[in-house]
Amino acid sequence: MTKEEKRFQEKIKSIQDTMFVIGGKWKIPIILSVYSGNKRFNEISNSIPKITNRVLSKELKHLEENLLITRNVIEDYPVRIEYAVTDYGLGLEEIAKPLESWGKKHKKKIIGK
């Protein structure tokens, strides 16, 4: 295997790793919702059209496992759970803006709006 082929495979692997963590329909919208101030489960759920509670719960756990959000239990009556984007998760802003820009261009190219 040449050095160029090895670099290409490493590039593909890194992109696959990224897509595993933030890919899919819901992860970026969840992160953006929490970042914009929605801290409680129902606030996040209500801010994202068509997401089910089951999916939201699963995706929040995945994002927490990958250190992109934190789950904070607030000992009160009743106990509250709040989510926050970690400093590490804030690094996704570097890729979110180009994705947004490309998405707008793509939509305009495909449907002319």
ChimeraX commands (.cxc) that place a marker at each C-alpha (Angstrom):
marker #1 position 0.00,0.00,0.00 radius 0.5
marker #1 position 1.40,3.38,-0.97 radius 0.5
marker #1 position 1.61,6.35,1.41 radius 0.5
marker #1 position -1.09,8.09,-0.63 radius 0.5
marker #1 position -3.44,5.10,-0.34 radius 0.5
marker #1 position -2.78,4.91,3.40 radius 0.5
marker #1 position -3.52,8.63,3.85 radius 0.5
marker #1 position -6.72,8.23,1.84 radius 0.5
marker #1 position -7.86,5.31,4.01 radius 0.5
marker #1 position -7.09,7.30,7.18 radius 0.5
marker #1 position -9.11,10.21,5.79 radius 0.5
marker #1 position -12.08,7.93,5.07 radius 0.5
marker #1 position -11.84,6.37,8.54 radius 0.5
marker #1 position -11.81,9.80,10.22 radius 0.5
marker #1 position -14.87,10.91,8.24 radius 0.5
marker #1 position -16.67,7.67,9.10 radius 0.5
marker #1 position -15.87,8.21,12.80 radius 0.5
marker #1 position -17.28,11.74,12.60 radius 0.5
marker #1 position -20.43,10.60,10.83 radius 0.5
marker #1 position -20.95,7.86,13.43 radius 0.5
marker #1 position -20.94,10.47,16.21 radius 0.5
marker #1 position -22.92,13.30,14.58 radius 0.5
marker #1 position -24.54,11.71,11.55 radius 0.5
marker #1 position -28.19,10.97,11.14 radius 0.5
marker #1 position -31.33,13.03,11.13 radius 0.5
marker #1 position -31.44,14.13,14.77 radius 0.5
marker #1 position -28.03,14.64,16.39 radius 0.5
marker #1 position -27.16,18.07,14.99 radius 0.5
marker #1 position -30.68,19.44,15.61 radius 0.5
marker #1 position -30.50,18.18,19.21 radius 0.5
marker #1 position -27.11,19.80,19.78 radius 0.5
marker #1 position -28.35,23.06,18.24 radius 0.5
marker #1 position -31.49,22.97,20.40 radius 0.5
marker #1 position -29.50,22.52,23.60 radius 0.5
marker #1 position -26.99,25.15,22.48 radius 0.5
marker #1 position -29.80,27.63,21.88 radius 0.5
marker #1 position -31.03,27.31,25.47 radius 0.5
marker #1 position -33.38,24.32,25.58 radius 0.5
marker #1 position -32.09,22.46,28.63 radius 0.5
marker #1 position -34.94,20.16,29.66 radius 0.5
marker #1 position -36.10,17.07,27.78 radius 0.5
marker #1 position -39.53,18.49,26.91 radius 0.5
marker #1 position -38.03,21.80,25.76 radius 0.5
marker #1 position -35.68,19.96,23.42 radius 0.5
marker #1 position -38.48,17.69,22.20 radius 0.5
marker #1 position -40.83,20.60,21.54 radius 0.5
marker #1 position -38.16,22.52,19.62 radius 0.5
marker #1 position -37.52,19.73,17.09 radius 0.5
marker #1 position -40.50,18.90,14.87 radius 0.5
marker #1 position -41.40,15.22,14.46 radius 0.5
marker #1 position -38.81,13.77,16.87 radius 0.5
marker #1 position -40.22,11.06,19.12 radius 0.5
marker #1 position -39.40,10.84,22.82 radius 0.5
marker #1 position -37.86,7.42,22.31 radius 0.5
marker #1 position -35.51,8.68,19.59 radius 0.5
marker #1 position -34.64,11.82,21.56 radius 0.5
marker #1 position -33.78,9.74,24.62 radius 0.5
marker #1 position -31.57,7.41,22.58 radius 0.5
marker #1 position -29.78,10.23,20.79 radius 0.5
marker #1 position -29.20,12.20,24.02 radius 0.5
marker #1 position -27.54,9.12,25.53 radius 0.5
marker #1 position -25.35,8.70,22.44 radius 0.5
marker #1 position -24.32,12.37,22.48 radius 0.5
marker #1 position -23.54,12.11,26.19 radius 0.5
marker #1 position -21.44,8.97,25.66 radius 0.5
marker #1 position -19.45,10.86,23.04 radius 0.5
marker #1 position -18.90,13.82,25.39 radius 0.5
marker #1 position -20.83,16.32,23.26 radius 0.5
marker #1 position -23.47,17.07,25.89 radius 0.5
marker #1 position -23.72,16.64,29.64 radius 0.5
marker #1 position -26.70,15.42,31.62 radius 0.5
marker #1 position -27.05,17.23,34.93 radius 0.5
marker #1 position -29.33,15.92,37.67 radius 0.5
marker #1 position -30.58,18.75,39.84 radius 0.5
marker #1 position -31.57,17.51,43.28 radius 0.5
marker #1 position -34.75,19.43,43.88 radius 0.5
marker #1 position -38.35,18.48,44.32 radius 0.5
marker #1 position -39.15,17.19,41.84 radius 0.5
marker #1 position -35.73,16.14,40.57 radius 0.5
marker #1 position -34.86,17.95,37.34 radius 0.5
marker #1 position -32.59,16.86,34.55 radius 0.5
marker #1 position -30.94,19.45,32.35 radius 0.5
marker #1 position -28.66,19.07,29.36 radius 0.5
marker #1 position -25.82,21.33,28.25 radius 0.5
marker #1 position -23.38,21.33,25.35 radius 0.5
marker #1 position -19.83,20.61,26.50 radius 0.5
marker #1 position -16.83,22.70,25.49 radius 0.5
marker #1 position -15.83,19.76,23.31 radius 0.5
marker #1 position -19.28,19.79,21.68 radius 0.5
marker #1 position -18.96,23.50,20.94 radius 0.5
marker #1 position -16.14,22.56,18.55 radius 0.5
marker #1 position -18.80,21.26,16.18 radius 0.5
marker #1 position -19.57,24.87,15.27 radius 0.5
marker #1 position -16.57,24.70,12.95 radius 0.5
marker #1 position -18.35,22.15,10.80 radius 0.5
marker #1 position -21.96,23.23,11.38 radius 0.5
marker #1 position -21.61,26.52,9.53 radius 0.5
marker #1 position -20.23,25.00,6.30 radius 0.5
marker #1 position -22.90,22.28,6.47 radius 0.5
marker #1 position -25.60,24.94,6.80 radius 0.5
marker #1 position -24.16,26.93,3.91 radius 0.5
marker #1 position -23.90,23.87,1.68 radius 0.5
marker #1 position -27.45,22.82,2.60 radius 0.5
marker #1 position -28.84,26.21,1.57 radius 0.5
marker #1 position -26.95,26.11,-1.75 radius 0.5
marker #1 position -28.08,22.55,-2.38 radius 0.5
marker #1 position -31.73,23.35,-1.69 radius 0.5
marker #1 position -31.57,26.32,-4.04 radius 0.5
marker #1 position -29.94,24.21,-6.76 radius 0.5
marker #1 position -32.43,21.37,-6.44 radius 0.5
marker #1 position -35.71,23.22,-5.93 radius 0.5
marker #1 position -34.78,26.76,-6.86 radius 0.5
marker #1 position -35.66,28.34,-3.50 radius 0.5
marker link #1:1,2 radius 0.2
marker link #1:2,3 radius 0.2
marker link #1:3,4 radius 0.2
marker link #1:4,5 radius 0.2
marker link #1:5,6 radius 0.2
marker link #1:6,7 radius 0.2
marker link #1:7,8 radius 0.2
marker link #1:8,9 radius 0.2
marker link #1:9,10 radius 0.2
marker link #1:10,11 radius 0.2
marker link #1:11,12 radius 0.2
marker link #1:12,13 radius 0.2
marker link #1:13,14 radius 0.2
marker link #1:14,15 radius 0.2
marker link #1:15,16 radius 0.2
marker link #1:16,17 radius 0.2
marker link #1:17,18 radius 0.2
marker link #1:18,19 radius 0.2
marker link #1:19,20 radius 0.2
marker link #1:20,21 radius 0.2
marker link #1:21,22 radius 0.2
marker link #1:22,23 radius 0.2
marker link #1:23,24 radius 0.2
marker link #1:24,25 radius 0.2
marker link #1:25,26 radius 0.2
marker link #1:26,27 radius 0.2
marker link #1:27,28 radius 0.2
marker link #1:28,29 radius 0.2
marker link #1:29,30 radius 0.2
marker link #1:30,31 radius 0.2
marker link #1:31,32 radius 0.2
marker link #1:32,33 radius 0.2
marker link #1:33,34 radius 0.2
marker link #1:34,35 radius 0.2
marker link #1:35,36 radius 0.2
marker link #1:36,37 radius 0.2
marker link #1:37,38 radius 0.2
marker link #1:38,39 radius 0.2
marker link #1:39,40 radius 0.2
marker link #1:40,41 radius 0.2
marker link #1:41,42 radius 0.2
marker link #1:42,43 radius 0.2
marker link #1:43,44 radius 0.2
marker link #1:44,45 radius 0.2
marker link #1:45,46 radius 0.2
marker link #1:46,47 radius 0.2
marker link #1:47,48 radius 0.2
marker link #1:48,49 radius 0.2
marker link #1:49,50 radius 0.2
marker link #1:50,51 radius 0.2
marker link #1:51,52 radius 0.2
marker link #1:52,53 radius 0.2
marker link #1:53,54 radius 0.2
marker link #1:54,55 radius 0.2
marker link #1:55,56 radius 0.2
marker link #1:56,57 radius 0.2
marker link #1:57,58 radius 0.2
marker link #1:58,59 radius 0.2
marker link #1:59,60 radius 0.2
marker link #1:60,61 radius 0.2
marker link #1:61,62 radius 0.2
marker link #1:62,63 radius 0.2
marker link #1:63,64 radius 0.2
marker link #1:64,65 radius 0.2
marker link #1:65,66 radius 0.2
marker link #1:66,67 radius 0.2
marker link #1:67,68 radius 0.2
marker link #1:68,69 radius 0.2
marker link #1:69,70 radius 0.2
marker link #1:70,71 radius 0.2
marker link #1:71,72 radius 0.2
marker link #1:72,73 radius 0.2
marker link #1:73,74 radius 0.2
marker link #1:74,75 radius 0.2
marker link #1:75,76 radius 0.2
marker link #1:76,77 radius 0.2
marker link #1:77,78 radius 0.2
marker link #1:78,79 radius 0.2
marker link #1:79,80 radius 0.2
marker link #1:80,81 radius 0.2
marker link #1:81,82 radius 0.2
marker link #1:82,83 radius 0.2
marker link #1:83,84 radius 0.2
marker link #1:84,85 radius 0.2
marker link #1:85,86 radius 0.2
marker link #1:86,87 radius 0.2
marker link #1:87,88 radius 0.2
marker link #1:88,89 radius 0.2
marker link #1:89,90 radius 0.2
marker link #1:90,91 radius 0.2
marker link #1:91,92 radius 0.2
marker link #1:92,93 radius 0.2
marker link #1:93,94 radius 0.2
marker link #1:94,95 radius 0.2
marker link #1:95,96 radius 0.2
marker link #1:96,97 radius 0.2
marker link #1:97,98 radius 0.2
marker link #1:98,99 radius 0.2
marker link #1:99,100 radius 0.2
marker link #1:100,101 radius 0.2
marker link #1:101,102 radius 0.2
marker link #1:102,103 radius 0.2
marker link #1:103,104 radius 0.2
marker link #1:104,105 radius 0.2
marker link #1:105,106 radius 0.2
marker link #1:106,107 radius 0.2
marker link #1:107,108 radius 0.2
marker link #1:108,109 radius 0.2
marker link #1:109,110 radius 0.2
marker link #1:110,111 radius 0.2
marker link #1:111,112 radius 0.2
marker link #1:112,113 radius 0.2
view
